Amino acid sequence: MIILKYLFVLLLFCSHLYSTPKIEVRVGSDSDLPRIQEVFFILDQLDIDYELRILSAHRTPHEMMAKAQTLAQEGFSVCIGSAGGSAHLPGMTASETPIPVIALPVKTSYLDGLDSLLSMVQMPPGIPNGALGINQSKSAALAAAQIAYIGDHQVMQKICKLRNIPYTEHTPQSRVAIVGSRKKNLGIDFEKAMELFQAFNVEAIEYDINEEGFLSQAIESGCSALYFICDIQNEGIVQCQHLAKSTFLPFVVIPYFENKTCVSPMFFHQILSNEATLSMGINQFSNGVLYCLQIIGNGNPFVRNKFNEYRRDLSDSVKQKNKKLQEEKAQNGTYLKSWVSSLKN
């Protein structure tokens, strides 16, 4: 009996030693490692294994893409991509994998990391990144852990203890909590984004941010992420800061501007100064939905397969547009005729 007991303990130890990491951390250069060292400290503190790789989007593009394409097959649930300056590593990684990518911008010599942040957060439609604040290494580790280990009560308790927030036992389902959309006409882009949830058989549940206890309701109903529309021109920033400090659910933020004029990007510093806040680009409702679907896809094969189909359709659409352009060139002798005439009309 004693021998069996020791064998069991040994098996547990070995399984931890050789378990597949759920979190990949990739940096564009070894010079970035000291700048994001808190990522490793926090993950070690949580007893979470990870794999660290140096992969440059510009100097080793083929290796970077190849490793991104196999992340899901290797068993990873989330990737932290960190870079500075022309920081394309997380975005290029996101374009090649169905797992959620966390974009961690590092501070740069001349623009204090604002160049890094804007390179990451303003992603094109269909390719979301969860962007963090500049040098927010602790947030990167916490956000990654919350995504990779959602539903793992033991790990989530450690995360909540570290963040000093209460933990309620939570069983994630294919549901997302939508907060911040009430009493606001957000337009056709928002409506189309919500239709994506239906197409993926994921339930979107709207909650009133002013209703007491709505976060507890979202957790009890098994929501796998919190999708927050942050109305920058009203009370959105204050609400965002409060929510970020209150929830252990993956917190996905969509900065919303009703007036589509040129805006200062400095508001990003305010909403991303909080722990584990993952921002989309301005008014990128669909990217926020897709990011939530990537999180759910880690545990739902149907959603993962549907997401891969969506990406293939997106790629085919671009290829078709190029094909049409080349055909018009062959027919008309110029690239300009069709789209210049359409501009005149």
N, C-alpha and C positions, 0 to 999 in steps of 0.2 A: 504493500500500500504506500509506504514511504517512497519507494523507488518510482512508482507511478506519479506520485505528487511532484517529485523533482523533475520527472520527464515532462510533465505538463507545463511547469514553470519554464523549463528549457525551451520547449516548443513556442511558448508565448514570446520569450526573449528573441528567439531566432526569427519568428514571423515579423517582429518589429524591425529587426536588423535588415531583413531582406524584403520588406514590404515595398511595393511600388510607390514612389512619391506621387502625390496628387497635384503638387504645385511645381511648376517650372519657373525659374527666374532666369531671364536672359538680359544681358547688357551688351551695349555696342562696343565697349572698350573696357580693359581692366582698370583704367583710370577712374571709371564710374563706381567701382566696387567700394572704395572708402566712403563715397558720398551716400551710398544706400545701405551702409552696414547695419542700420537698425532693422532692416528687413530680416536679416539673419539672426540678430539677437532675439527678436520677437518670436520668430518661428521656432527657434531653439527653446525659448522659454515655454512655449506651448507644446513642446515635444513633437513637433510636426516636421517630418522629413521633406526635403525638397531637392531638386536638381538644378545646379547652377551652370549656365553656359555663356560663353562669350561668342556672340554672333552679330556681325555688323550688317546692317541693311545695305550699306554702300560698298564695303570692302569684301564681304563674303556673302553676296546676295543669294547665290545658289544654295549654299549650305544653310543659310537662314531660312529660306523657303522650304527646303527639304525637311528640316527639323520641325518646322511649323506644320507641315502637311501630315506628319505622323503623331502629333501630340495626342490626339484623341485615341488613336490605336494603342499608344504606349500607356494609356490609363490616366493621363493627366486630366484634371478637372478645371484648371485655371492656369493662366500664364501671367506673370508679371514681366512686362517689358520696360526697361529703363534706358533712357538715352538723353543726350543734351544737344542743343542747337537745332540743326535740321533733323529733328528726332523722328525718323520714319520707322524705326524698329517695331514699335508696338502696332502701328497701323498696317505695315506690311505683313506682320505676323497674323493680325486679325483677318487679313484678306485670304489667308491660307488655312485657317482652322475653324472648326465649328465651336470650339470651347471659348468661354469668355476670356478676353485679354484685358488686363489692368495696365494702364499707361502711367508710368511714373516719370515725370519730367525732372531733370536735375538742373541745378542752378548753373548758369553759364557766366563767362567773364564779362561780357559786354551788355547783355540785355537781362541779366539776373534770372534767366530761366523762362522769361515770358515767351521767347522764341520756341523753346522746348514745349511749353504748355500748349501754345496755339497750334504747333505742328501735330499735336496728339489729339486735341479735343474736337477740332472742327473737321471731323471725318465725313467722307461722302456718304450719301444715302445707301443703306444696305450693308455697310462695313462699320459697325460700332466699336468703339473703344470705351472702356470705363476710365476716364481720366481723373487723376488725383491732383492735389496741389503740388507746387514745386518743392522738391526734397521731402515730400510726405512719406518717408520710408515706413514709419510705424503704421500709417494708414494702409499702405500697400500690403503689408503682412496681415493686418487684421481683416481687410476686405477679402484677400485671397483665402484666408482661413474660413471666413464666414461663408464663402461660396463653396469651397471644396468640402467642408465638413458640416454643411447644413443638414440637420437631422441626426448628427452624431452628438448625443447628449453629453458625453464625457468631454469632448473637445469644446463644445459650445459653452459648457459651464466654465471651462478655463478661460475662454475668450471673454465672457461676461465678467468674470472676476477681475481679469486684467483691465477691462474697460470700466469697471465699477458701475455696471448696470445689472438690473435683476434678470435672471434667466427663468423662463417658463418652458416646461417640456413641450417640444414642438415637433410635429410630424409633417414634413413638407409635402404638399400636393401640387397638382398642376393648376395653381391659382396665383394671381398677382394682385396685390393691393394697389389701387389707383387713388392717389391723394392729390388734392389741389385743383381738380377740374370742375368742381361744383360752382354753380352760378357764374359760369364763364363760357362764352361762345368761342371755342378755340379754333374753329374753322375746319375746312375740309381735310387738311393734313392730319389733324388729330383724329378725325372720324376714320380716315383710312388706316391710321396706325392701330386704332382699336379693333378694326376688322381683321387685322393680322392675328390677334388673339383667337378669334373665332376660327380662322383658317387652320390654326394649329391645335384646335380643341383644348385651348387653355382658357380658364375662366378668369375674367377681369372683374374684380369686385371694387366698386367705388365706395370710399369712406369720406365722411365729412371731417375735416381736420379740426373743426371746432367742437366735435362731439367727444365728450369725455370717455376714455377707455377704448377708443377706436383701434389703437395699436394692439391691445390685448385681444380684441375681436379678430384682427387680422392674423394674429399668431394662432389663436384657437381654431380658426377656419383653415389653417394649413397653408397660408400664403407663403410662397417661396421667395418673394422679393417685394420690396416697396418701391413703387414707381411714383415719383413726386414731381409734379409740375410746379416749378419755382418761378412765380410771377415776380420778376426782378423789379418791376416798376411799382409794386405795391408792398405787401408784407412778406414776400416770398423768401427773402434772405434770412429774416429772423425765424420764420417757420422752419426753414431748412436747417439752421443751426440747432434748433430745439430737437427736431426729429433725429438728426444725426447722432445726438448724444443720448437718445432714448431707446433705440432699437438695435437688435442684433441681426435683423433680417438684412440681406444685401440691399443697400440703399442706392437706388439709381435715380439721378436727378436730371431733369430736362429744364434748362434755363429758358424762360418764356418772355419774349418781348412782343407786346401787342402792336406797338408802333415799329414797323420794320425799317427804321432809319439806321444810319451808322452808329454803333454803340461802342463805348469804351470797354475793353476787355477786363478792366480792373475788378469788375464784380466777381470774376472767377476766383480771385484771391479770398473774397469774403465767403463764398459758398463752399470753397474747398479747403478752408482752414480747419474743418472739423474732421474727426476721425472717420475713416472708412466711407467717405462720400465719393461716389463714382459719377462723374458728370459726362453727359452727352454734349454735343454742340448746341448752339442757340436754335431753339424751336425744332430740334430734331426728334420729334415724337416717335417716328417709326424706328429710328435707331435705338431709342430707349426700350421699345417693345422687343425688338430683336435681341437686345442684350439680356433682357429678362428670359426670353425663350432659350437663349444659350445656357443660362443658369439651370433652367428646368430640364433642358436636354441632357444634362449630365446624368439624370436619373430616369429619363423617359425616352426610350428608343424611338417612339413614334415622332416625338418633337424633334429629336436629333436628325432623323431621316428627312423629315419635312424641311428642316432648316437647310440641310445639304441640297435638297431639291430647289429651294428658294435661291440659294447661291448660284446653282447651275443656270437657273432661268435668268438671273441677273447678268451672268457672264454671256449667255447666249444673246441677250438683248443688245449688249454692246457690240458683239460680233456682227449681228444683223445690221446694226446702224452703219458699221464700217463697210459691210458688204454693199449696202445700198449706196453709200457714198462713192465707192469704186465703180459701181455700175453706172451711176450718173456721170461720172468722169468719162467712162468709155462711150457713153451715149452722146453727151453734150460737148466733150472735148475740154471741159473745165470743171473744177470742183466748185467754183463760185456760183454758178448760175442758179441752182436750186435754192440754196439757203440765203443768198443775197436778195433774190426776188421775193422770198417769203418775208424777209425783213422789211422790204419796201411796202409790201401789202399790209 
